[in-house]
Amino acid sequence: MVELGVWDILKSPVVTEKSVLLKEASSEDKEIGQVLTFRVARRAGKDDIKKAIEEIFAVKVSRVRTVHYEGKMKKRGRQQGRRAAWKKAYVTLKKGEPHVDYAEAI
């Protein structure tokens, strides 16, 4: 099996209304750490994702949750196809870690 590099694991941040609200709410709450949302490689495990986040952003990760999304069926006239399946990771940072901005680290 091919070893994934740090930059191969993280594809892009997920910037949706839900993820932005989750990030802002978690950064204001002192009980839990900040929650970041990323689109990641489908073969990446939770440990791989944790190591990549810690290396790229120089923070400590307390928890990683992942979700698999199946590609949607799409039609264009008679043509049918399927979008690619993908994986999303919710990464919770430890309490007291600095606020992370996606643009600054990349």
KACORRA-V51979 format. One record per helix or strand of 2 or more residues. SS is the DSSP state (~ for helix, > for strand). FROM is the first residue (numbers start at 1). LEN is the number of residues. If there is no record, write none. Layout:
{{SS,FROM,LEN} {SS,FROM,LEN}}
This chain:
{{~,6,4} {>,10,4} {~,17,12} {>,35,6} {~,46,12} {>,61,9} {>,73,4} {>,79,4} {>,86,8} {~,102,4}}
